[in-house]
Amino acid sequence: MVLALLSLLVAALLLIAQRDYKRMLAYSSIEHMGLLALGAAAGGRLALTAVLLHVLGHGLGKSVLFIGSGTILHATGSSRVAAVRGLLARSPLLGGAFGLALLALLGLPPFSLFASELGIFRAGFQDGIGWAVAVALVLLLVIVAAVGRIGSRMILGSPLSAQPPDAETAAGAAEPVLAAVAAGAPQAAAQPAAGAGDRRATEASGAPEAASAEPVLVAVATPAAHSAETGAGTDAAEAAPAEASDEEPGGPAKAGASAGAEPVKVPAGVAVAMVAGLVACGLLGVTAGPLQSILDNAAQVVVP
């Protein structure tokens, strides 16, 4: 029971500020291992039957997510959440399957993880560890909120390069350089000439520097205007919030953002595997069918 609650706590803390969707899946596995430990702590035939069903359902749902994350990584070149936007718009099959698998992983009906988690919680209350089940439910709410936030950012919305161009970002990037050049030109023109204060020497020393500032101003203003017109700074503006500090220099998120609007091609084998996994997980949630007797017999081996 202690290991179960610690696993759920660690998973919740790691998922709150997660920015990598592959790590999100890994930390989600820690959460589900905690639920299995909670069922083992409760004991009894109901708890162990629910644990066995949870193992099977988690294996199906997590396999769909692993296949989907590999396809996303191949398409975007990055495992960062900031590099994946509008997945449903880019590929309805991949985005829909990935989103449904996330719902299954969070234990929502009609998937089997809903039935297995409900069985684990019922067994916990029946066996006198209701307080541990209550703590686990609170931690699960945190986990559901964290995973839901990450999943919605990846699946919903518009692709990165489809966002409207941000002219203020391009113009703001040029402001420090423009200010430095504008401040340097008067200073150079105001410097007295070395010597007897010959006016021609002063003009000769100041005029070239003031004139040399003009090409710099033009050179700075031209790319800023061009980027404002073409929307070249869109990807940087989209990925700039909290994720920017977590990116490696020249990391993969930049490459993923450049391909943010390209349609994602899902191989036929990958599509069949993801759909089959979701269907199997859904059927297990509706009814265990022939597996019900097998799960009961397996649980009876441990608890006669």
Sequence and secondary structure as in RCSB ss.txt:
>XXXX:A:sequence
MVLALLSLLVAALLLIAQRDYKRMLAYSSIEHMGLLALGAAAGGRLALTAVLLHVLGHGLGKSVLFIGSGTILHA
TGSSRVAAVRGLLARSPLLGGAFGLALLALLGLPPFSLFASELGIFRAGFQDGIGWAVAVALVLLLVIVAAVGRI
GSRMILGSPLSAQPPDAETAAGAAEPVLAAVAAGAPQAAAQPAAGAGDRRATEASGAPEAASAEPVLVAVATPAA
HSAETGAGTDAAEAAPAEASDEEPGGPAKAGASAGAEPVKVPAGVAVAMVAGLVACGLLGVTAGPLQSILDNAAQ
VVVP
>XXXX:A:secstr
 HHHHHHHHHHHHHHHT  BHHHHHHHHHHHHHHHHHHHHHH HHHHHHHHHHHHHHHHHHHHHHHHHHHHHHHH
HS  BGGG   HHHH HHHHHHHHHHHHHHTT TTSHHHHHHHHHHHHHHHTT HHHHHHHHHHHHHHHHHHHHH
HHHHHSS  GGGS   HHHHHHHHHHHHHHHHHHHHHHHHS  SSS  HHHHHHHHHHHHHHHHHHHHHHHHHHH
HHHHHTTTHHHHHH SGGGGGS TT HHHHHHHTTTS     HHHHHHHHHHHHHHHHHHH  TTHHHHHHHHHH
HH  
